[in-house]
Amino acid sequence: MRESLFGALESADAMVGARVLDLYAGSGALGLEALSRGASSVDLVEHARTATGIIRRNAGVVAKAGGLSPARVHQSSARAFLQRATGPFDLVFTDPPYDLVDEAMTGDLVALTPLLAPEALVVIERARRSTPPDLAAAGLELLREKTYGDTTLWWAVPRGSADDSA
């Protein structure tokens, strides 16, 4: 799935020079992959202290190996980070924990939308059996939906930019 995702992002020219946000970063793999593929900056947000330590180590290795600017790692809930972030972000990965309730995910998307660049791309990853994200409530439009085994990816853009992106 990750290879297909990044192949499609490269095809759409969505990474080179992009300001990337990786919410619910986990290991930081998505944001760090974007950094290694030409993103200009990456913010990785993870609430769990142990995971944040792993992300910091991974970010250091990626930056050193590629001679890249280090990613910024934030130990924070997604909502708290979004309330203080300045943006704009061009590319956002959001892979919320499976137990995050739909209303909380929608609230995070609503808080994210004002931080998006006009032509931003938001990639939302959830379990296939999960309820689709409420993009309309967040001012986003569905661009693409793709299922890989037990995982579904939704690609969304700020309302009004889908006409220009298609």
ChimeraX attribute file (.defattr): number of C-alpha atoms within 10 A of each C-alpha:
attribute: neighborCount
match mode: 1-to-1
recipient: residues
	/A:1	13
	/A:2	11
	/A:3	8
	/A:4	10
	/A:5	14
	/A:6	17
	/A:7	12
	/A:8	12
	/A:9	16
	/A:10	15
	/A:11	10
	/A:12	10
	/A:13	11
	/A:14	21
	/A:15	22
	/A:16	15
	/A:17	15
	/A:18	20
	/A:19	24
	/A:20	30
	/A:21	28
	/A:22	26
	/A:23	29
	/A:24	21
	/A:25	29
	/A:26	21
	/A:27	20
	/A:28	25
	/A:29	16
	/A:30	24
	/A:31	26
	/A:32	27
	/A:33	17
	/A:34	27
	/A:35	28
	/A:36	18
	/A:37	15
	/A:38	16
	/A:39	22
	/A:40	17
	/A:41	20
	/A:42	27
	/A:43	23
	/A:44	29
	/A:45	28
	/A:46	25
	/A:47	18
	/A:48	14
	/A:49	12
	/A:50	12
	/A:51	16
	/A:52	22
	/A:53	15
	/A:54	14
	/A:55	26
	/A:56	19
	/A:57	12
	/A:58	17
	/A:59	27
	/A:60	16
	/A:61	15
	/A:62	19
	/A:63	16
	/A:64	12
	/A:65	10
	/A:66	12
	/A:67	10
	/A:68	18
	/A:69	16
	/A:70	19
	/A:71	24
	/A:72	14
	/A:73	19
	/A:74	19
	/A:75	20
	/A:76	18
	/A:77	15
	/A:78	24
	/A:79	19
	/A:80	14
	/A:81	19
	/A:82	21
	/A:83	12
	/A:84	8
	/A:85	13
	/A:86	11
	/A:87	15
	/A:88	17
	/A:89	25
	/A:90	22
	/A:91	26
	/A:92	25
	/A:93	21
	/A:94	24
	/A:95	19
	/A:96	20
	/A:97	14
	/A:98	11
	/A:99	7
	/A:100	9
	/A:101	12
	/A:102	15
	/A:103	11
	/A:104	12
	/A:105	19
	/A:106	17
	/A:107	14
	/A:108	22
	/A:109	24
	/A:110	20
	/A:111	17
	/A:112	25
	/A:113	21
	/A:114	17
	/A:115	17
	/A:116	21
	/A:117	16
	/A:118	16
	/A:119	18
	/A:120	22
	/A:121	25
	/A:122	29
	/A:123	21
	/A:124	20
	/A:125	22
	/A:126	20
	/A:127	18
	/A:128	15
	/A:129	9
	/A:130	15
	/A:131	10
	/A:132	16
	/A:133	19
	/A:134	18
	/A:135	18
	/A:136	13
	/A:137	12
	/A:138	19
	/A:139	17
	/A:140	22
	/A:141	21
	/A:142	18
	/A:143	18
	/A:144	12
	/A:145	13
	/A:146	14
	/A:147	14
	/A:148	12
	/A:149	9
	/A:150	10
	/A:151	14
	/A:152	19
	/A:153	22
	/A:154	20
	/A:155	19
	/A:156	23
	/A:157	27
	/A:158	23
	/A:159	17
	/A:160	13
	/A:161	17
	/A:162	16
	/A:163	10
	/A:164	7
	/A:165	11
	/A:166	7
